[in-house]
Amino acid sequence: MLRGILTPREKEVFELLVTSKTTREIAEILNISEKTVRNHISNVMQKLGVKGRSSAVVELLKLKEIHL
């Protein structure tokens, strides 16, 4: 898989997700709706072909798309 698969916003969402932020907290920080946060997470899971946020995080870490 190629690097740079995340949009800038998806990257922001997942960088916050790995810091144990909730959907609500991410939405407040980024000034977007909780539904939009969930949509970004779903889109990334679909791109990666994984089920679940934790699987997406693991794959993104492996791909060096996000960092802890």
N, C-alpha and C positions, 0 to 999 in steps of 0.2 A: 504494500500500500504506500502511496506517495505521502510525503510530508506536506503539511499545509492543507490538510483536509478540512480543518475547522474554519468557519468564518470568524472574524474578529469577535463577534458577540458570543458565539458558541464557546470560544476560548475563554472569554471573561466568565461565562456561566460556570464552566467546568473548573476554572482556577478557584472560584469561590466554593464550588461544591466540595473540592478536596480539602477545604479548610473547615469542613463540617457545618457549613451554612445551610439553613433550611431553604426550601423553595421560597417561602415568604421573605426571608432575610435577603436572598439574592435579588428578588423582585424589588425590594425597597432600595437596596444598594444601587442597582442599575436603573432604577426609576422606570421599571416596566411591570406589566401585570404578571401574576403568578402563572396564568395560563400561557403567557409568552415564554416564561422560563421553562415550563413543562414541554412546550413545543420544541424549544431549542434542544432540550435533553433527548426528546423522542427522535428528533432529526438526526442527532449524532449517533444514537443507538442504531438507527436504521442504516446510516452510512457505514457503520462498523460491522453490522450484521450480528449484533449482540442483543441479549435480553437482559434488561436491568441496568440501573445506574452504576452499580459497583463493577459490573463487567466492562462497561464503557470506560470507566475511570482506569481500570487495569490496562485495557488496550491502549488508551491514550498515553498512559505513563510508559508503556513498552515502546510506543511509537515516538516518544519524546515530544509529543504535542503539548503536554502539560507537565508541570513539575510540582513536587511536594514542597 
